[in-house]
Amino acid sequence: MMATNAFIWLQNWYTSQCNGDWEHTYGIDIKTLDNPGWLVVIDLVETEFENCKFDEVSIKRSDNDWIDCFVNDGKFQGAGGSFNLLEILNIFKDWVEAKDYK
């Protein structure tokens, strides 16, 4: 069985949260950082993941290859180096799919 691409998976996750209300207040932001890198912020408020435990991920392989992911104030936040965007999305995907996060 082929693994689902994290971008396709994220599109599906976002669509599954859209209920006519949620998407008007909450959503997903993917931005660049100036160091350079990526910042991913995913709103969890009013989703089934809002109060779920997330174990912070902090990996520093080099100045350009690093990741910091955590949940704070109802948001998943992941930052990483310029080639770590897919890895950040996969960390979120793996957490959501784990089913043992409560």
CYANA upper distance limits for C-alpha pairs under 8 A (distance plus 0.5 A):
  4 THR  CA      8 ILE  CA      7.42
  4 THR  CA      9 TRP  CA      6.72
  5 ASN  CA      9 TRP  CA      6.60
  6 ALA  CA     10 LEU  CA      6.46
  6 ALA  CA     86 LEU  CA      7.34
  6 ALA  CA     89 LEU  CA      6.56
  6 ALA  CA     90 ASN  CA      6.38
  6 ALA  CA     93 LYS  CA      7.50
  7 PHE  CA     11 GLN  CA      6.77
  7 PHE  CA     86 LEU  CA      8.39
  7 PHE  CA     89 LEU  CA      8.02
  8 ILE  CA     12 ASN  CA      6.84
  9 TRP  CA     13 TRP  CA      6.64
  9 TRP  CA     93 LYS  CA      8.03
 10 LEU  CA     14 TYR  CA      6.51
 10 LEU  CA     89 LEU  CA      8.19
 10 LEU  CA     93 LYS  CA      8.00
 11 GLN  CA     15 THR  CA      6.65
 12 ASN  CA     16 SER  CA      6.63
 13 TRP  CA     17 GLN  CA      7.01
 14 TYR  CA     18 CYS  CA      7.09
 14 TYR  CA     27 GLY  CA      7.97
 14 TYR  CA     28 ILE  CA      8.32
 17 GLN  CA     22 TRP  CA      7.33
 17 GLN  CA     23 GLU  CA      8.02
 17 GLN  CA     47 THR  CA      7.34
 18 CYS  CA     22 TRP  CA      6.16
 18 CYS  CA     23 GLU  CA      5.86
 19 ASN  CA     23 GLU  CA      7.73
 20 GLY  CA     24 HIS  CA      8.00
 21 ASP  CA     25 THR  CA      7.69
 22 TRP  CA     26 TYR  CA      6.17
 22 TRP  CA     27 GLY  CA      8.24
 22 TRP  CA     46 GLU  CA      7.65
 23 GLU  CA     27 GLY  CA      6.36
 26 TYR  CA     43 ASP  CA      6.23
 26 TYR  CA     45 VAL  CA      8.05
 27 GLY  CA     42 ILE  CA      6.69
 27 GLY  CA     43 ASP  CA      6.03
 28 ILE  CA     40 VAL  CA      7.88
 28 ILE  CA     41 VAL  CA      6.26
 28 ILE  CA     42 ILE  CA      5.01
 28 ILE  CA     43 ASP  CA      6.81
 29 ASP  CA     39 LEU  CA      8.34
 29 ASP  CA     40 VAL  CA      6.24
 29 ASP  CA     41 VAL  CA      5.63
 29 ASP  CA     42 ILE  CA      6.97
 30 ILE  CA     38 TRP  CA      7.61
 30 ILE  CA     39 LEU  CA      6.26
 30 ILE  CA     40 VAL  CA      5.07
 30 ILE  CA     41 VAL  CA      7.04
 31 LYS  CA     38 TRP  CA      6.28
 31 LYS  CA     39 LEU  CA      5.66
 31 LYS  CA     40 VAL  CA      7.01
 32 THR  CA     36 PRO  CA      7.61
 32 THR  CA     37 GLY  CA      6.15
 32 THR  CA     38 TRP  CA      4.99
 32 THR  CA     39 LEU  CA      6.48
 33 LEU  CA     37 GLY  CA      5.21
 33 LEU  CA     38 TRP  CA      5.83
 33 LEU  CA     39 LEU  CA      7.01
 35 ASN  CA     81 GLY  CA      8.45
 36 PRO  CA     64 ASN  CA      8.28
 36 PRO  CA     81 GLY  CA      6.87
 36 PRO  CA     82 SER  CA      6.20
 37 GLY  CA     64 ASN  CA      8.41
 37 GLY  CA     79 ALA  CA      7.68
 37 GLY  CA     80 GLY  CA      5.96
 37 GLY  CA     81 GLY  CA      4.62
 37 GLY  CA     82 SER  CA      4.48
 37 GLY  CA     83 PHE  CA      7.96
 37 GLY  CA     84 ASN  CA      8.19
 38 TRP  CA     78 GLY  CA      8.41
 38 TRP  CA     79 ALA  CA      5.91
 38 TRP  CA     80 GLY  CA      5.85
 38 TRP  CA     81 GLY  CA      6.74
 38 TRP  CA     82 SER  CA      6.61
 38 TRP  CA     84 ASN  CA      7.94
 38 TRP  CA     85 LEU  CA      6.68
 39 LEU  CA     77 GLN  CA      7.72
 39 LEU  CA     78 GLY  CA      6.23
 39 LEU  CA     79 ALA  CA      4.92
 39 LEU  CA     80 GLY  CA      7.31
 40 VAL  CA     76 PHE  CA      8.28
 40 VAL  CA     77 GLN  CA      6.16
 40 VAL  CA     78 GLY  CA      5.51
 40 VAL  CA     79 ALA  CA      6.76
 40 VAL  CA     88 ILE  CA      8.15
 41 VAL  CA     75 LYS  CA      6.90
 41 VAL  CA     76 PHE  CA      6.16
 41 VAL  CA     77 GLN  CA      5.12
 41 VAL  CA     78 GLY  CA      7.05
 42 ILE  CA     75 LYS  CA      5.98
 42 ILE  CA     76 PHE  CA      5.56
 42 ILE  CA     77 GLN  CA      7.07
 43 ASP  CA     74 GLY  CA      6.73
 43 ASP  CA     75 LYS  CA      5.07
 43 ASP  CA     76 PHE  CA      7.00
 44 LEU  CA     48 GLU  CA      8.18
 44 LEU  CA     49 PHE  CA      6.33
 44 LEU  CA     50 GLU  CA      5.23
 44 LEU  CA     74 GLY  CA      5.70
 44 LEU  CA     75 LYS  CA      5.77
 44 LEU  CA     76 PHE  CA      7.42
 45 VAL  CA     49 PHE  CA      8.20
 45 VAL  CA     50 GLU  CA      5.56
 45 VAL  CA     74 GLY  CA      5.77
 45 VAL  CA     75 LYS  CA      7.75
 46 GLU  CA     50 GLU  CA      6.91
 48 GLU  CA     52 CYS  CA      8.40
 49 PHE  CA     96 VAL  CA      8.14
 50 GLU  CA     74 GLY  CA      6.24
 50 GLU  CA     75 LYS  CA      8.37
 51 ASN  CA     74 GLY  CA      8.15
 51 ASN  CA    102 LYS  CA      8.14
 52 CYS  CA    101 TYR  CA      6.09
 52 CYS  CA    102 LYS  CA      5.41
 53 LYS  CA    101 TYR  CA      5.91
 53 LYS  CA    102 LYS  CA      6.35
 54 PHE  CA     70 PHE  CA      7.26
 54 PHE  CA     71 VAL  CA      6.81
 54 PHE  CA     95 TRP  CA      7.95
 54 PHE  CA    101 TYR  CA      7.29
 55 ASP  CA     70 PHE  CA      7.53
 56 GLU  CA     68 ASP  CA      7.94
 56 GLU  CA     69 CYS  CA      6.17
 56 GLU  CA     70 PHE  CA      5.18
 56 GLU  CA     71 VAL  CA      7.96
 57 VAL  CA     67 ILE  CA      7.66
 57 VAL  CA     68 ASP  CA      6.03
 57 VAL  CA     69 CYS  CA      5.51
 57 VAL  CA     70 PHE  CA      7.09
 58 SER  CA     66 TRP  CA      8.13
 58 SER  CA     67 ILE  CA      6.07
 58 SER  CA     68 ASP  CA      4.93
 58 SER  CA     69 CYS  CA      7.02
 59 ILE  CA     66 TRP  CA      5.84
 59 ILE  CA     67 ILE  CA      5.57
 59 ILE  CA     68 ASP  CA      7.01
 60 LYS  CA     65 ASP  CA      6.97
 60 LYS  CA     66 TRP  CA      4.86
 60 LYS  CA     67 ILE  CA      7.01
 61 ARG  CA     65 ASP  CA      5.84
 61 ARG  CA     66 TRP  CA      6.19
 62 SER  CA     66 TRP  CA      6.90
 63 ASP  CA     81 GLY  CA      8.25
 64 ASN  CA     81 GLY  CA      5.53
 64 ASN  CA     82 SER  CA      7.20
 64 ASN  CA     83 PHE  CA      8.25
 65 ASP  CA     80 GLY  CA      7.57
 65 ASP  CA     81 GLY  CA      5.55
 65 ASP  CA     82 SER  CA      7.99
 65 ASP  CA     83 PHE  CA      7.47
 65 ASP  CA     84 ASN  CA      7.27
 66 TRP  CA     80 GLY  CA      5.65
 66 TRP  CA     81 GLY  CA      5.86
 66 TRP  CA     84 ASN  CA      7.66
 67 ILE  CA     78 GLY  CA      7.58
 67 ILE  CA     79 ALA  CA      6.15
 67 ILE  CA     80 GLY  CA      4.70
 67 ILE  CA     81 GLY  CA      7.30
 67 ILE  CA     84 ASN  CA      7.60
 67 ILE  CA     88 ILE  CA      7.65
 68 ASP  CA     78 GLY  CA      6.17
 68 ASP  CA     79 ALA  CA      5.80
 68 ASP  CA     80 GLY  CA      6.82
 69 CYS  CA     76 PHE  CA      7.79
 69 CYS  CA     77 GLN  CA      6.05
 69 CYS  CA     78 GLY  CA      4.62
 69 CYS  CA     79 ALA  CA      6.85
 69 CYS  CA     88 ILE  CA      7.89
 70 PHE  CA     76 PHE  CA      6.42
 70 PHE  CA     77 GLN  CA      5.97
 70 PHE  CA     78 GLY  CA      7.04
 71 VAL  CA     75 LYS  CA      5.95
 71 VAL  CA     76 PHE  CA      4.90
 71 VAL  CA     77 GLN  CA      6.47
 72 ASN  CA     76 PHE  CA      7.14
 72 ASN  CA     77 GLN  CA      7.96
 76 PHE  CA     92 PHE  CA      8.21
 78 GLY  CA     88 ILE  CA      6.45
 79 ALA  CA     88 ILE  CA      7.70
 80 GLY  CA     84 ASN  CA      5.95
 80 GLY  CA     85 LEU  CA      7.26
 80 GLY  CA     88 ILE  CA      7.70
 81 GLY  CA     85 LEU  CA      8.01
 84 ASN  CA     88 ILE  CA      6.76
 85 LEU  CA     89 LEU  CA      6.88
 86 LEU  CA     90 ASN  CA      6.63
 87 GLU  CA     91 ILE  CA      6.72
 88 ILE  CA     92 PHE  CA      7.05
 89 LEU  CA     93 LYS  CA      6.63
 90 ASN  CA     94 ASP  CA      6.37
 91 ILE  CA     95 TRP  CA      6.70
 92 PHE  CA     96 VAL  CA      6.76
 93 LYS  CA     97 GLU  CA      6.62
 94 ASP  CA     98 ALA  CA      6.41
 95 TRP  CA     99 LYS  CA      8.21
 95 TRP  CA    101 TYR  CA      7.68
 96 VAL  CA    101 TYR  CA      8.27
